Amino acid sequence: MAAETGTLKIKNFKSIRDIEITTSRVNIFFGKPNSGKSNLLEALTLFNVIQSKAQQQLQAPIIRYNTLDNLFYDRDVSNDISVRYNDDSALLTYYPSANTYIQLVNPTTEFLKKKKALFEQGDSIININKKEPILSSGLSSSGYNSFLALLNQEGQESNVIGNHHSLENPIRKYEFKEGLSYSDTFRAYLKPTGENLFTIVQGNPKIKEFIAAFFEEFNLEFLIDFSSKKFEIQKKEKGIVYKIPFELTPDTLRRMLFYISAIYSNSNATILLEEPESHSFPPYIKELSDLIKEDSGNKYFITTHSPYFINSMIEDSLKYEDIAFFHVYYEDYQTKIRRLGQNDLDILWNSSADIFFNIDALNR
C-alpha cells in the first residue's frame, strides 16, 4: 500500500507549544507518561465543538479540563490555540471584551488578518460576522463544516454560527465508558462516546459476525434484545438457556466490541484512539491492530503503551507503507515529537518486549 502523507501543526495547546509533523494513514505515538501524547489527540478534537463540563458528567470525557483556560499552553489565553490538519484549521481564542471563548473551524484568511483590530473595537461577534463573514462557506475539500461557537469557562455554548449540529466533522476520539445506555438511534457511525452502540451493532453484519466469533470460542452466544435495546450473553446447557448481562462479561470483550464498531461504522474519517490496548489480552491486541492496518478507508492517530501493539505494527510496516511511528517526549517544559526512521524502527524491533526500557536510545 502506497504511503500517504499529510501535515499536522499544533500551537499553544496544553503542553504543546509548537509542533509540526508529517502524518500518514496510521500514526502511532508512544513515549513516557506525562510526555503529552493524549494532548495531541485532544487537540485534534477541536474540529468539533468542545465537550462541555456538563456533558462530561454524562459521557466519556473527550477532552480534559476544569476551565477552558486549562487548554492553553501555560494557561496564557493571549496566545491562540491553533490546529492545522492538512487543509483544515481549528482555532480557540479568548475575547476579553465579551469575557468569552471563541472556537472556530475554517475561519477566513481575511478574518484572521483583521482579528486583533476587530477585537480591539469591542464589537460583538454576531455584529462582526454580519459586516464580514468570519467563516469559509460550504464544506472544505476534506468534507469539514465551518462553524463558530461562543463558549463560557465551562465550555457551555451561548451561541453557534454554522451547521455543526447537522453532522459532526469526520474526526472522532473514541473513549470506552462503563454503564452507558445504548438507546440513541443515530445510524451514520458510532458516536465517540458510544451511546448508539446498539443501533450500530444491530445494523452492521460485519460487527455481528466478529463479536459472535468471539463468544463462540467459549461456547456462548451473543444475544441482541431488540425490545430492550440491550446486549446479553446466553449459554445452553441440557436444554436450559441461561442469560448473562453483557455488563458482566469481561472488560476485554466489551472494549473490543466498542473499538470494532468504531472501525467498521466509519468511512473517510480520522479516528483517534488513546491506549486501545487497555485491559486487553495480547492476541486480541494483535487482532485489533490487524483490523486497523487493513482499514484503508480511515486515518488513525493512536497512542499506546503496549509493546505487543507496537511490534505488531512494526512487523507489517514494510507491507503497509502508510504506517508512521512517533516518539513523544517532554523537554524544555513542552511536548516534542519526532517521527522515527528505519534505523529507529530496527532498534524497537530488536528490543522486542523491552521496547519501553530502550526508549531513551531513540534520542541519542
C-alpha positions in Angstrom: 0.0 0.0 0.0 1.5 3.3 -1.0 2.4 5.8 1.7 0.0 8.7 2.3 1.3 11.9 3.7 -0.3 14.9 5.4 0.6 17.7 7.8 -0.4 18.4 11.3 0.6 21.7 13.1 -0.4 22.4 16.7 0.3 25.6 18.7 -0.3 26.6 22.3 -2.4 23.6 23.3 -1.7 22.3 26.9 1.9 21.1 26.9 2.2 21.5 23.2 3.8 24.9 22.4 4.6 24.4 18.7 4.8 21.2 16.8 4.7 20.2 13.1 4.7 16.6 11.9 4.3 14.8 8.6 1.5 12.3 9.1 0.4 9.1 7.3 -2.7 6.9 7.2 -1.9 5.2 10.5 0.1 7.2 13.1 1.4 5.6 16.3 2.5 7.7 19.2 4.4 6.4 22.2 6.5 7.8 25.0 6.9 8.1 28.7 4.0 9.1 31.0 3.4 12.9 31.1 5.0 13.4 27.7 1.9 14.8 26.2 0.6 12.0 24.0 -3.0 12.4 24.9 -2.8 16.2 24.5 -2.0 15.6 20.8 -5.3 13.6 20.4 -7.3 16.2 22.4 -6.0 19.0 20.2 -7.5 17.2 17.1 -10.9 17.1 18.8 -11.1 20.9 18.4 -12.5 20.3 14.9 -15.8 19.6 16.6 -17.5 21.7 19.3 -15.7 21.3 22.6 -17.4 18.9 25.0 -18.7 21.0 28.0 -18.1 20.1 31.6 -21.8 19.3 32.0 -21.6 16.8 29.1 -18.5 15.2 30.7 -20.7 14.2 33.7 -22.8 12.0 31.4 -20.4 10.9 28.7 -16.8 9.6 28.5 -14.5 12.7 28.6 -13.2 13.5 25.1 -11.1 16.5 26.3 -10.0 17.1 29.9 -10.1 20.5 31.5 -11.6 22.2 34.6 -12.0 25.6 32.9 -11.2 26.4 29.3 -8.0 28.3 30.1 -6.5 24.9 31.1 -6.3 24.2 27.4 -3.9 27.0 26.6 -0.1 26.5 26.9 0.9 27.9 30.4 -2.7 29.0 30.7 -1.8 32.0 28.6 -5.0 32.9 26.8 -3.3 35.8 25.0 -1.9 33.3 22.6 -4.5 31.5 20.5 -4.7 27.7 20.2 -4.4 26.7 16.6 -4.5 23.3 14.9 -4.0 22.8 11.2 -4.6 19.4 9.8 -3.9 19.3 6.1 -6.1 22.0 4.6 -8.4 22.5 7.6 -7.8 24.7 10.6 -9.3 25.0 14.1 -8.8 27.9 16.5 -9.6 28.6 20.1 -9.3 32.2 21.1 -10.3 34.4 24.1 -12.2 37.6 23.5 -11.6 39.8 26.6 -14.3 42.4 25.8 -17.0 39.8 26.0 -15.2 37.6 28.5 -15.9 34.6 26.2 -14.0 31.9 24.3 -14.5 31.6 20.6 -14.0 28.3 18.9 -13.7 28.4 15.1 -13.2 25.8 12.4 -12.0 27.0 9.0 -12.3 30.8 9.5 -11.5 33.0 6.5 -7.9 34.3 6.0 -9.3 37.8 5.9 -10.8 37.5 9.4 -7.6 36.1 10.8 -5.7 39.1 9.4 -8.1 41.6 10.9 -8.9 39.6 14.2 -6.7 41.7 16.5 -8.1 45.0 15.2 -11.7 43.8 15.3 -11.4 42.6 18.8 -9.9 45.9 19.9 -13.0 47.6 18.7 -15.0 45.6 21.2 -18.0 44.8 18.9 -20.0 41.6 19.3 -19.0 38.6 17.3 -22.5 38.5 15.8 -22.1 42.1 14.5 -18.6 41.4 13.3 -19.9 38.4 11.3 -22.7 40.5 9.8 -20.2 43.0 8.5 -17.8 40.5 7.0 -18.2 36.7 7.1 -15.9 35.1 9.6 -16.3 31.5 8.3 -15.4 29.9 5.0 -18.5 28.9 3.0 -19.5 25.3 2.3 -17.6 22.2 3.1 -13.8 22.1 2.8 -12.1 19.7 0.3 -11.9 17.2 3.2 -15.6 17.4 3.9 -15.3 19.6 7.1 -18.0 22.0 8.1 -17.1 25.5 9.2 -18.5 26.8 12.5 -18.1 29.3 15.2 -19.1 28.6 18.8 -19.1 31.1 21.7 -18.3 29.3 25.0 -18.1 30.2 28.7 -15.3 29.0 31.1 -17.1 25.6 31.5 -17.4 25.0 27.7 -21.1 25.7 27.6 -22.3 27.1 24.3 -24.1 30.5 24.3 -24.3 30.8 20.5 -23.2 28.9 17.4 -22.8 30.1 13.8 -22.7 27.4 11.2 -24.2 24.0 10.8 -22.1 21.8 13.0 -25.2 20.3 14.7 -26.3 18.7 11.4 -23.3 16.5 11.2 -20.0 16.3 13.1 -16.8 16.8 11.3 -15.2 13.5 10.4 -12.6 13.4 13.2 -13.6 11.4 16.2 -11.9 10.4 19.5 -13.3 7.2 20.9 -13.4 6.6 24.7 -14.9 3.5 26.2 -17.1 4.2 29.2 -18.9 1.8 31.5 -22.6 1.9 32.3 -24.0 3.7 29.2 -27.5 3.4 27.9 -27.4 2.4 24.2 -30.8 4.0 23.4 -29.5 6.5 20.9 -30.8 5.6 17.4 -28.2 7.5 15.3 -27.1 5.2 12.5 -24.4 7.0 10.4 -21.4 6.0 12.6 -20.6 5.1 16.2 -20.7 8.2 18.3 -17.4 8.9 20.1 -18.9 8.1 23.5 -20.9 5.1 22.3 -24.5 6.0 23.1 -25.7 4.4 19.8 -23.6 1.2 20.1 -26.8 -1.0 20.0 -28.0 0.6 16.8 -24.6 0.3 15.1 -24.2 -3.3 16.0 -27.7 -4.2 15.0 -27.3 -2.7 11.5 -23.8 -4.0 10.7 -23.3 -7.7 9.7 -19.5 -7.5 9.9 -19.7 -6.4 13.6 -22.2 -9.1 14.5 -20.1 -11.7 12.8 -16.9 -10.6 14.5 -18.4 -10.5 18.0 -20.3 -13.8 17.6 -17.0 -15.5 16.8 -15.5 -14.1 20.0 -18.1 -15.7 22.2 -18.3 -18.9 20.2 -14.8 -19.7 21.4 -16.4 -20.0 24.9 -19.5 -21.9 23.7 -21.5 -18.8 24.4 -24.0 -16.9 22.1 -24.2 -13.1 21.6 -27.8 -12.0 22.0 -29.3 -8.8 20.7 -32.5 -7.9 22.5 -34.4 -5.5 20.2 -37.2 -4.8 22.7 -34.9 -3.6 25.5 -32.0 -2.4 23.2 -29.6 -4.4 25.3 -26.9 -7.0 24.6 -26.9 -10.2 26.5 -24.8 -13.4 26.5 -26.5 -16.8 26.7 -25.4 -20.4 27.3 -27.3 -23.6 26.7 -26.9 -26.5 29.0 -29.0 -29.6 28.9 -31.8 -27.8 27.1 -31.8 -24.9 29.5 -30.9 -21.4 28.4 -29.1 -19.1 30.8 -28.8 -15.3 30.1 -25.9 -13.3 31.3 -26.0 -9.4 31.3 -23.5 -8.1 28.8 -22.1 -5.7 31.5 -20.9 -8.8 33.5 -18.8 -10.1 30.6 -15.0 -9.5 30.6 -13.9 -5.9 30.1 -11.7 -7.0 27.2 -14.7 -8.3 25.2 -16.8 -5.2 25.7 -13.9 -2.9 24.8 -13.3 -5.0 21.6 -16.9 -4.6 20.6 -16.6 -0.8 21.1 -13.5 -0.4 19.0 -14.5 -2.8 16.3 -17.8 -0.9 16.0 -15.8 2.4 15.7 -13.7 0.9 12.9 -16.5 -0.8 10.9 -19.0 2.1 11.2 -16.7 4.9 10.0 -15.7 5.8 6.4 -13.4 8.6 5.3 -12.9 9.7 8.9 -9.9 10.3 11.2 -10.2 8.1 14.2 -8.4 9.0 17.5 -7.7 6.2 19.9 -6.0 6.5 23.3 -4.4 3.3 24.5 -6.9 0.9 22.9 -5.0 -2.0 24.3 -6.1 -1.2 27.8 -7.4 -4.3 29.7 -6.9 -6.5 26.6 -5.4 -9.9 26.1 -2.3 -9.8 23.8 -3.8 -11.9 21.0 -6.8 -9.5 20.9 -4.4 -6.6 20.7 -2.9 -8.2 17.7 -6.3 -8.7 16.2 -7.3 -5.1 16.7 -4.0 -3.9 15.2 -4.6 -6.1 12.1 -8.0 -4.5 11.6 -6.5 -1.0 11.8 -3.7 -1.9 9.3 -6.2 -3.3 6.8 -8.7 -0.5 7.1 -7.8 1.7 4.1 -11.0 3.8 4.4 -10.0 5.7 7.6 -7.0 7.5 9.1 -5.8 6.8 12.6 -4.0 8.6 15.4 -3.2 6.2 18.2 -1.3 6.5 21.5 -0.1 3.3 23.1 2.0 1.8 25.9 1.8 -1.7 24.5 4.9 -3.4 23.1 2.6 -6.0 21.6 0.7 -3.3 19.7 3.8 -1.5 18.5 5.6 -4.8 17.5 2.5 -5.9 15.5 2.6 -2.5 13.6 6.3 -2.6 13.1 6.2 -6.2 11.8 4.0 -5.1 8.9 5.3 -1.6 8.4 7.1 -2.6 5.2 4.0 -4.2 3.8 1.8 -1.3 4.8 4.0 1.7 3.9 1.5 4.2 5.3 2.2 3.4 9.0 4.2 6.1 10.8 5.7 5.9 14.3 6.4 8.9 16.5 8.4 9.2 19.8 6.7 11.8 22.1 8.9 13.3 24.8 8.8 16.2 27.2 11.8 18.6 27.1 12.2 22.3 28.0 8.7 22.3 29.6 7.0 21.3 26.4 5.9 18.3 24.4 8.1 17.4 21.4 7.5 14.8 18.8 9.9 13.0 16.4 8.9 10.8 13.5 11.0 7.6 13.5 13.1 6.4 10.6 14.0 2.9 9.7 17.1 2.8 12.0 14.8 3.7 14.9 12.3 1.0 14.0 15.1 -1.5 13.9 16.1 -0.6 17.4 12.5 -1.1 18.6 12.0 -4.3 16.7 15.2 -5.8 18.2 14.1 -4.7 21.7 11.0 -7.0 21.4 9.1 -6.8 24.7 11.7 -4.4 26.2 10.7 -1.5 23.8 9.9 0.9 26.7 13.2 0.1 28.5 15.1 1.2 25.5 13.0 4.3 24.6 15.8 6.7 25.6 18.0 5.2 22.9 15.8 6.9 20.3 17.0 10.4 21.2 20.7 9.6 21.1 
